[in-house]
Amino acid sequence: MDSAEARNALAVDRTLLAAERTYAAWIRTGLAALASGAGAHSLLKGVLSERLDQIAATVLLLFAIFCFGAGVWRELRALSAWRKSDVPRFAPRILCLASAALALVAAAVIAGVWLRP
């Protein structure tokens, strides 16, 4: 492999590792929003009207769902580069499943915010 090919291969590897860090950042932000939404609901109960409390929590939880979806979307866009690299990666199916499970948890918390007496 000549020098240019080696540099290209290393650039692809760096791109993939950057995409992985971006995915982790989206998931971390989503988890923070999920915790903030649940916490806001608990802390604002009795301080704000019930409707405002539910709306504030729901906005944060919807943002969490967005983050989980955006993380997967960004990660899957790097999939074509993954095929050209030797960097070991999680299967995209696993990342989609994990993000879907987290989004489902956030949706369950939204249901709990609106349905719990």
FENLINDA-V356772 format. One record per helix or strand. SS is the DSSP state (a for helix, b for strand). FROM is the first residue (numbers start at 0). LEN is the number of residues. Records with the same first field share a line. If there is no record, write none. Layout:
SS = FROM-LEN  FROM-LEN
This chain:
a = 2-42  49-28  78-4  91-24
b = 44-1  47-1
